[in-house]
Amino acid sequence: MGKKAKLIIGILVVFLLGTISGFIITAQLKISNLEGKDAKVYFVEGDSGEVESPFIKVAEMVTPAVVNISTEKVVKFKGSPFFDQQDPFDELFRKYFDIPIPSIPREYKSTSLGSGFIFNKDGDTYYILTNNHVISNASKIIVKLYDGTTISGNNVEVKGADKNTDLAVISVKVKKDLPVLKLGDSDRIRVGDWAIAVGNPFGLERTVTVGVISAKGRSGIPLPDGPVYENFIQTDAAINPGNSGGPLLNIKGEVIGINTAITSPSGAFAGIGFAIPVNTAKFAIEQILKKGKVVRGYVGIYPQELTPDLAKTYNLDKVSGVLVSKVLKDSPAEKAGVKEGDVILKFDGKEVPGVESFRLMVAQTPPGKTVTLEVVTENGEKKALKVKIEEYPEEAARSQTEEEPSADEEQISESKWIGMTVMDLESAKRMRLYSGTEPGVVVKDVEAGSVADFAGLMKGDLIQKIGNIEIKNMKDFTKASRTYKDAKSPLRFKILRNGMPMYIAITIK
């Protein structure tokens, strides 16, 4: 056999061995499946028998139930009798005649666009869920259906609205069959699940966008329209102005949220949108349809989030629960024996993860029901307190009374500790650092890089309690600084900042 023949045979052998090895390795790693039994299918078979995106079915099923909501609002103001905008001569009149130019009442119509979706029907009456800020203060509401039909006037009725959750229910009367969306379970969603948003961004009707659930339980979002109760679903499905009130859906076409807001430096889509969980909406819907408004439970405390350092001061093994920073007078909490500085661990047998969860637990408890609060006191004692829930008063936050100031006069006007300088109330008032009447000492200055600075104390804070010592004057502060000067574990400070009570844990050494 010649050299050329041997070379050809050798190449063929190497090729065959490589091919066989490739099949074996591929089969072992399951990179490919010759029979297709283990391969994942990311498409579904459509009516035509061809594969298609699973979002097509959701879009076809859902979009006919999504409506366009446009509103008109009459805005009244007083303006110049000569100019539509600011009168250029107004400043001149003020300067030389010490009077403004007389103004006359004016008004103009403001229009806005939003979305909503049908969630229930009763005969020829269909119920639509949307955001409160979409329809609030509207003098006229126009609902446009998927087929172009417009409904307005007496055929549109606002059944009820709730600004605290930014939700509203309206009803329309129409003699045709319309689809109704199924409300899902927002407690079952997971980060990474598909999220499908449908609405009318910028007036572009029935727009469908797709993304995922980016996060759950978002709160503290500074939104111009609230809401007070924040427990948002975050998604990167595109949400823009006009999407408000539209549904956020799962891959089965069930509503899991109500698109409400975006966070963006430009005011348009930036990949961060927020939706109200549908389970929160279910509570509001039930209340509105039964009573025309949302009735919430009330206990009468100011809850504060626990930090790891604060949890250590209570010897808690995990950061769970809410710290009671204030108990309102004559509230259910006060009647039950809840004290400032207590940590509420469980509400009605359920663990309390944090402030927003606690507020929702209380709000969704029917007034008149008695629940058990499991608390741990400042001294580490665990208690079970029975609290009878009352109806939430709209002006609850204003009902608190101010404590009488201490009559104890102090010779010491200033003192310094852990990098902060504090002063008595009279001195602080003269310096316009403080104007309230509550007893305590006021932080005059905080040294940069000090223990007080790292802990978050600020100029103007009123210190009311350090550890177990009530601070009513400079004498109490001096006592506390001496008592706790060698404290090695975190120490609780109760302060008042801008009129709101809060607790801070500070490690002295």
C-alpha positions in Angstrom: 0.0 0.0 0.0 1.4 3.3 -1.0 2.1 6.3 1.2 -0.8 8.3 -0.3 -3.3 5.5 0.3 -2.1 5.2 3.9 -2.5 8.9 4.4 -6.1 8.9 3.1 -7.0 5.9 5.3 -5.5 7.7 8.3 -7.5 10.8 7.7 -10.7 8.9 7.4 -10.1 7.0 10.6 -9.4 10.2 12.5 -12.5 11.8 11.0 -14.7 8.8 12.0 -13.3 8.6 15.5 -13.8 12.4 16.0 -17.4 12.1 14.8 -18.2 9.2 17.0 -16.6 10.9 20.0 -18.6 14.1 19.3 -21.9 12.2 19.3 -20.9 10.4 22.6 -19.9 13.7 24.4 -22.9 15.6 23.1 -25.3 12.9 24.3 -23.6 12.8 27.7 -23.8 16.6 28.1 -27.3 16.7 26.6 -26.3 19.6 24.4 -28.4 18.0 21.6 -31.1 15.4 21.5 -31.4 13.5 18.3 -35.0 12.4 19.0 -36.0 15.8 20.5 -37.6 14.2 23.6 -35.7 16.3 26.2 -35.6 19.6 24.2 -37.4 22.6 25.8 -40.1 24.1 23.6 -40.2 27.9 23.8 -43.0 28.3 21.2 -46.5 26.9 21.1 -48.6 25.6 18.2 -51.0 28.2 16.9 -54.4 27.7 15.2 -52.7 27.4 11.8 -50.5 24.5 13.1 -47.3 26.5 13.0 -45.3 27.4 16.1 -45.8 31.0 17.5 -44.9 33.1 20.5 -46.9 32.3 23.6 -47.5 36.0 24.1 -49.8 36.0 21.0 -52.5 34.0 22.8 -52.3 36.3 25.9 -52.5 39.5 23.7 -55.5 38.1 21.8 -57.3 37.1 25.0 -56.5 40.2 27.0 -56.5 43.3 24.8 -60.3 43.3 24.1 -60.9 43.8 27.9 -58.5 46.8 28.1 -60.1 50.2 27.7 -58.9 53.7 27.0 -59.9 56.3 29.6 -59.8 60.0 28.8 -60.8 62.7 31.2 -61.5 66.4 31.3 -60.9 68.6 34.3 -61.8 72.2 34.7 -58.9 74.0 36.4 -59.8 77.4 37.9 -57.3 80.1 38.7 -57.1 83.9 39.0 -55.1 85.8 36.3 -54.4 89.2 34.8 -57.2 91.0 33.1 -54.8 91.8 30.2 -52.6 88.8 29.7 -53.2 85.0 29.6 -49.8 84.4 31.3 -48.0 86.4 34.1 -48.6 90.1 33.7 -45.3 91.9 33.1 -46.6 95.1 34.8 -47.5 93.2 38.1 -44.1 93.7 39.6 -44.1 97.4 38.7 -47.5 97.9 40.5 -46.2 96.1 43.6 -43.0 98.1 43.7 -44.5 101.6 43.3 -48.1 101.3 44.5 -47.5 98.4 47.0 -50.5 96.6 45.4 -50.8 93.8 42.8 -52.8 94.3 39.6 -56.4 93.1 40.2 -57.0 89.6 39.0 -60.0 88.0 37.5 -61.3 84.4 37.7 -60.2 82.2 34.8 -60.5 78.6 33.9 -59.3 76.1 31.4 -59.9 72.5 30.5 -57.2 70.0 31.2 -57.3 66.5 29.5 -55.5 63.4 30.3 -55.3 59.8 29.1 -55.1 56.5 31.0 -56.0 52.9 30.9 -58.3 50.4 32.7 -59.6 46.9 32.3 -62.8 45.1 32.8 -62.7 42.7 35.8 -66.4 41.9 36.4 -69.9 42.2 34.9 -73.5 42.3 36.1 -76.0 42.1 33.2 -75.2 45.0 30.9 -73.1 46.7 33.6 -69.3 46.2 33.4 -66.9 47.1 36.1 -63.5 48.6 35.3 -60.5 48.9 37.5 -58.1 51.8 37.0 -55.9 54.2 39.0 -57.4 56.9 41.2 -55.1 59.5 39.7 -56.5 58.7 36.2 -60.0 59.8 37.1 -59.7 62.0 40.2 -61.4 65.4 40.0 -62.6 64.7 36.5 -65.6 66.6 35.3 -66.0 64.2 32.4 -64.9 60.6 31.8 -64.9 59.0 28.4 -64.3 55.2 28.1 -63.3 53.9 24.7 -63.7 50.1 24.1 -61.4 48.0 21.9 -63.8 48.2 18.9 -63.9 52.0 19.0 -67.2 52.4 20.9 -67.1 55.4 23.3 -69.1 55.6 26.5 -69.6 58.8 28.5 -72.2 60.8 30.4 -74.7 58.9 32.6 -73.4 55.6 31.2 -70.2 56.0 33.1 -70.3 56.0 36.9 -67.5 56.2 39.5 -68.3 53.5 42.0 -65.6 54.5 44.4 -62.0 55.5 44.7 -59.2 55.2 47.2 -56.3 57.6 47.0 -54.4 55.7 49.7 -53.9 52.8 47.2 -54.4 54.9 44.1 -57.2 52.6 42.9 -60.7 53.4 41.5 -63.6 51.4 40.2 -65.9 52.8 37.5 -68.8 51.1 35.8 -70.1 51.4 32.2 -73.4 50.3 30.8 -73.2 48.8 27.3 -75.5 46.3 25.5 -72.9 44.1 24.0 -70.8 41.1 25.3 -67.4 42.2 26.5 -64.6 40.0 27.8 -63.7 40.0 31.5 -60.2 39.5 32.8 -59.4 37.0 35.5 -57.7 38.3 38.6 -54.7 36.1 39.6 -52.7 35.8 42.8 -49.9 38.3 43.2 -48.6 36.5 46.3 -47.5 33.6 44.0 -45.4 35.5 41.6 -41.6 35.2 41.7 -38.8 37.4 40.5 -38.0 36.4 37.0 -41.6 35.4 36.0 -42.9 36.8 32.7 -44.7 40.1 33.0 -47.0 41.4 30.2 -48.2 45.0 30.3 -51.2 46.2 28.2 -52.4 49.8 28.0 -52.5 53.0 26.0 -49.1 54.7 26.4 -49.1 58.2 24.8 -52.6 57.4 23.5 -51.3 54.4 21.4 -54.2 52.0 22.0 -53.8 48.4 23.1 -50.0 48.4 23.2 -48.5 45.1 24.5 -45.0 45.1 26.1 -43.2 42.2 27.7 -40.6 41.8 30.4 -40.1 40.1 33.7 -40.9 40.6 37.4 -37.8 42.6 38.5 -38.6 42.8 42.2 -41.5 42.5 44.7 -42.5 44.6 47.8 -41.0 47.9 46.6 -41.9 50.8 48.8 -40.7 54.3 49.6 -41.1 55.3 46.0 -41.5 59.2 45.9 -44.5 59.5 43.6 -46.5 62.7 43.1 -49.9 60.8 43.4 -48.9 58.6 46.4 -50.1 56.1 47.2 -49.8 55.9 51.0 -49.7 52.1 51.0 -46.8 51.0 48.8 -46.1 47.3 48.1 -45.2 47.6 44.4 -44.3 44.9 41.9 -41.4 46.2 39.9 -41.1 45.2 36.2 -39.0 46.0 33.2 -42.0 45.6 30.8 -42.2 49.0 29.2 -44.6 51.3 31.0 -45.1 54.9 29.8 -47.5 57.8 30.5 -51.0 56.5 29.5 -50.3 52.9 30.8 -51.6 53.9 34.3 -54.5 51.7 35.3 -53.8 49.0 32.7 -53.2 45.4 33.7 -49.9 43.6 34.3 -50.4 39.9 33.5 -48.7 36.6 33.9 -48.0 34.2 31.0 -51.5 32.7 31.6 -53.2 36.0 31.0 -54.2 36.5 34.6 -54.0 40.0 36.1 -51.2 40.1 38.7 -50.9 43.9 39.0 -52.2 47.3 38.0 -49.6 49.4 36.2 -49.2 52.7 38.1 -45.9 54.5 37.9 -42.5 54.7 36.4 -39.1 56.0 37.7 -37.2 57.7 35.0 -35.1 60.9 34.8 -36.8 61.7 31.5 -40.4 60.8 32.5 -40.5 58.0 30.0 -39.6 54.3 30.0 -36.3 53.5 31.6 -36.8 49.9 32.5 -38.2 50.5 36.0 -42.0 50.4 36.2 -44.3 49.8 39.2 -47.6 48.0 39.5 -50.0 47.6 42.5 -50.3 43.9 43.4 -53.7 42.6 42.4 -54.2 41.1 45.9 -54.1 44.7 47.3 -56.6 45.7 44.6 -59.0 42.8 45.5 -59.3 44.2 49.0 -60.1 47.7 47.6 -62.5 46.4 45.0 -64.5 44.4 47.6 -64.8 47.4 49.9 -65.7 49.9 47.1 -68.4 47.6 45.7 -69.9 46.9 49.1 -69.6 50.3 50.8 -68.6 52.8 48.1 -65.3 53.4 49.9 -62.4 51.5 51.5 -62.7 51.0 55.2 -59.4 50.1 56.9 -58.3 48.8 60.3 -56.4 51.1 62.7 -54.2 50.5 65.7 -52.7 53.9 66.2 -49.0 53.7 66.2 -46.1 55.0 64.1 -44.1 51.9 63.0 -40.4 52.1 62.2 -38.2 49.6 60.4 -35.8 47.6 62.5 -32.1 47.8 61.6 -29.6 45.0 62.4 -28.1 47.2 65.2 -31.6 47.9 66.6 -32.4 44.2 66.5 -29.3 43.5 68.6 -30.5 45.9 71.3 -33.6 43.7 71.7 -31.5 40.4 71.5 -33.5 39.4 68.4 -31.9 36.6 66.3 -33.2 38.1 63.1 -34.2 41.5 61.7 -38.0 41.0 61.7 -40.8 43.0 63.1 -41.6 46.7 63.5 -40.4 49.2 66.2 -43.2 51.3 67.8 -41.8 54.8 67.7 -45.1 56.5 68.7 -48.4 55.4 70.3 -51.3 57.8 69.6 -53.4 58.9 72.5 -56.7 57.0 73.0 -55.8 54.6 70.2 -56.5 50.9 70.2 -52.7 50.3 70.8 -52.7 52.5 73.9 -55.8 50.8 75.3 -54.1 47.4 74.7 -50.9 48.5 76.5 -48.6 48.9 73.6 -45.7 51.2 74.6 -43.2 53.3 72.7 -40.1 51.3 72.1 -41.9 47.9 71.8 -41.1 45.7 68.8 -44.2 44.0 67.3 -43.0 40.6 66.1 -46.4 39.0 65.1 -49.8 40.4 64.1 -52.8 38.0 64.4 -50.5 35.0 64.4 -48.5 36.1 61.3 -44.9 37.2 61.4 -44.3 40.9 60.6 -41.5 41.2 58.0 -41.4 45.0 58.0 -43.3 48.3 58.1 -45.2 48.1 54.8 -46.3 44.5 55.5 -47.5 45.5 58.9 -49.4 48.5 57.6 -51.2 46.3 55.0 -52.0 43.7 57.7 -53.6 46.3 59.9 -55.4 48.0 57.0 -57.0 44.8 55.7 -58.2 43.7 59.2 -62.0 44.5 59.6 -62.8 47.1 62.3 -64.2 45.4 65.4 -62.0 42.3 65.2 -59.7 41.6 68.1 -56.2 40.4 67.2 -53.2 39.4 69.2 -49.9 41.3 69.0 -46.8 39.5 70.0 -44.3 42.1 71.2 -40.9 42.4 72.9 -40.4 45.3 75.2 -37.4 47.5 75.7 -36.4 45.4 78.7 -36.5 42.2 76.6 -39.8 40.9 78.0 -42.1 39.2 75.5 -45.8 39.8 75.7 -49.1 38.9 73.9 -51.4 41.9 73.8 -55.1 41.8 72.7 -56.0 44.8 70.4 -59.5 45.6 69.2 -59.1 47.0 65.7 -60.9 50.3 65.0 -61.8 52.0 61.7 -59.0 54.1 60.4 -59.7 57.8 60.9 -58.6 60.0 58.0 -57.1 62.6 60.4 -55.5 60.0 62.7 -52.0 61.5 62.2 -53.3 64.9 63.4 -55.0 63.6 66.5 -51.9 63.2 68.6 -51.5 65.7 71.4 -48.3 67.4 72.3 -46.6 66.6 75.6 -46.1 69.3 78.2 -42.6 70.6 78.4 -40.6 70.0 81.5 -40.5 72.9 84.0 -37.1 71.8 85.2 -34.6 74.6 84.4 -31.0 73.7 83.8 -27.8 75.7 84.3 -26.0 73.7 81.7 -26.9 74.9 78.2 -24.5 72.7 76.1 -22.8 69.4 76.2 -20.7 67.3 73.9 -20.7 63.5 73.5 -19.7 61.0 70.7 -19.0 63.8 68.3 -22.2 65.8 68.7 -23.0 68.9 70.6 -26.5 69.2 72.2 -28.2 72.2 73.8 -31.3 72.9 75.9 -34.6 73.8 74.4 -34.5 77.5 75.2 -31.1 78.0 73.6 -32.1 75.9 70.6 -35.2 78.1 70.1 -33.2 81.3 70.3 -30.9 79.8 67.5 -34.0 78.7 65.6 -32.9 75.1 65.6 -36.1 74.0 67.2 -39.6 75.4 67.6 -41.6 72.6 69.2 -42.7 72.1 72.8 -41.8 68.4 73.3 -39.1 67.8 76.1 -35.6 66.8 75.2 -32.3 68.2 74.1 -31.5 69.5 70.6 -28.5 68.5 68.4 -26.6 71.7 67.7 -23.8 70.3 65.7 -22.4 66.9 64.5 -18.7 66.5 63.9 -17.9 65.0 60.5 -16.6 61.4 60.8 -17.7 61.0 64.4 -19.8 58.2 66.0 -22.8 60.4 65.9 -22.2 61.3 62.2 -21.9 57.7 61.1 -25.0 56.8 63.1 -27.1 59.4 61.2 -27.8 62.0 63.8 -28.4 65.4 62.3 -28.4 69.0 63.4 -31.9 69.9 64.7 -32.7 66.4 66.0 -34.5 66.3 69.3 -33.1 63.5 71.5 -35.9 62.2 73.9 -34.5 58.9 75.1 -31.1 57.2 75.4 -31.1 53.5 76.4 -33.5 53.3 79.3 -33.1 57.0 80.3 -35.8 59.5 79.4 -34.2 62.8 78.2 -36.2 65.8 79.3 -33.3 68.2 79.9 -29.6 68.6 79.9 -29.3 67.0 83.3 -30.8 63.8 81.9 -28.5 63.9 78.9 -25.4 64.3 81.1 -26.6 61.3 83.2 -27.1 59.2 80.1 -23.6 60.1 78.7 -22.0 59.0 81.9 -24.1 55.9 82.3 -23.4 54.6 78.8 -19.9 56.0 78.1 -18.4 52.5 78.1 -21.4 50.7 76.4 -20.0 48.1 74.0 -23.3 46.9 72.5 -25.6 49.1 70.3 -27.5 51.7 72.2 -31.0 52.9 71.3 -31.6 56.6 70.8 -35.2 57.9 70.4 -35.2 61.2 68.5 -37.8 63.5 66.9 -36.9 64.7 63.4 -39.1 67.2 61.7 -41.9 66.3 64.2 -41.7 62.6 63.4 -40.4 60.1 66.1 -37.8 57.5 65.1 -35.2 55.3 66.7 -31.5 55.0 65.9 -29.0 52.4 67.2 -25.5 53.7 68.0 -22.5 51.7 68.9 -20.6 54.0 71.3 -17.3 52.0 71.2 
